[in-house]
Amino acid sequence: MPDVIVIGGGPGGSAAATLLSRRGYSVVLLEREKFPRHHVGESLLPASMLVLEELGVLREIEREKFPKKYGATMVWGRDDTPWSWYFRETNRTYPHAYQVPND
Ligand SMILES: Cc1cc2nc3c(=O)[nH]c(=O)nc-3n(C[C@H](O)[C@H](O)[C@H](O)COP(=O)(O)OP(=O)(O)OC[C@H]3O[C@@H](n4cnc5c(N)ncnc54)[C@H](O)[C@@H]3O)c2cc1C
């Protein structure tokens, strides 16, 4: 019998299962889909970088040379005036994230 059963191998479940396993727990992860599967979430945010670093995969992701994303521009509703923001305004450690393929 494992210490922990994680249901779902998306970003949340796979990160939790990995970190628990590294801390010495026996973990079983149950996922109903066959991976890799198409799923939204290709546009990372700087907050993701801390998690990727803790998981030990950030250097590998950097080596893949995915396009760096420094901010975003939105257009909303009937107002076609774009509004933009830059990650450096809120995250000095990681002023960029990555745009990655999602399948
Ligand atoms: C329209 C849209 C756009 C988005 N765009 C972005 C983006 O650009 N960038 C970004 O960072 N995030 C984006 N997100 C958010 C991102 O998709 C989620 O934050 C992320 O997928 C959540 O991860 P999770 O592991 O919690 O859940 P999920 O990714 O949903 O993973 C849950 C997993 O559990 C499995 N599962 C569920 N029930 C069972 C069961 N009973 N038994 C076994 N397995 C099960 C599912 O198959 C799935 O693989 C977007 C979300 C939406 C809806």
The ligand as a Gaussian input file, in Angstrom:
#p B3LYP/6-31G(d) Opt

LIG

0 1
 C       -8.885000      27.870000     -21.661000
 C       -7.700000      27.701000     -20.727000
 C       -6.468000      28.244000     -21.087000
 C       -5.380000      28.091000     -20.257000
 N       -4.177000      28.615000     -20.636000
 C       -3.114000      28.467000     -19.829000
 C       -1.846000      28.987000     -20.204000
 O       -1.682000      29.531000     -21.287000
 N       -0.804000      28.831000     -19.346000
 C       -0.929000      28.193000     -18.141000
 O        0.051000      28.089000     -17.403000
 N       -2.116000      27.683000     -17.773000
 C       -3.197000      27.811000     -18.574000
 N       -4.406000      27.313000     -18.187000
 C       -4.493000      26.676000     -16.891000
 C       -3.902000      25.279000     -16.924000
 O       -4.476000      24.504000     -17.944000
 C       -4.212000      24.675000     -15.548000
 O       -3.772000      25.559000     -14.537000
 C       -3.510000      23.354000     -15.359000
 O       -3.828000      22.434000     -16.377000
 C       -3.973000      22.810000     -14.012000
 O       -3.235000      21.642000     -13.762000
 P       -3.834000      20.501000     -12.881000
 O       -2.781000      19.436000     -12.779000
 O       -4.392000      21.068000     -11.623000
 O       -5.126000      19.975000     -13.681000
 P       -5.212000      19.299000     -15.120000
 O       -4.136000      19.802000     -16.040000
 O       -6.631000      19.454000     -15.535000
 O       -4.875000      17.769000     -14.834000
 C       -5.803000      16.926000     -14.200000
 C       -5.515000      15.517000     -14.676000
 O       -6.288000      14.634000     -13.907000
 C       -6.756000      13.597000     -14.740000
 N       -7.933000      13.049000     -14.090000
 C       -9.073000      13.695000     -13.744000
 N       -9.919000      12.862000     -13.114000
 C       -9.289000      11.664000     -13.047000
 C       -9.650000      10.409000     -12.504000
 N      -10.845000      10.225000     -11.895000
 N       -8.778000       9.379000     -12.596000
 C       -7.568000       9.570000     -13.204000
 N       -7.177000      10.741000     -13.736000
 C       -8.031000      11.776000     -13.657000
 C       -7.058000      14.277000     -16.052000
 O       -7.030000      13.369000     -17.131000
 C       -5.892000      15.291000     -16.141000
 O       -4.781000      14.781000     -16.849000
 C       -5.508000      27.406000     -19.016000
 C       -6.748000      26.848000     -18.670000
 C       -7.831000      26.992000     -19.515000
 C       -9.149000      26.343000     -19.117000

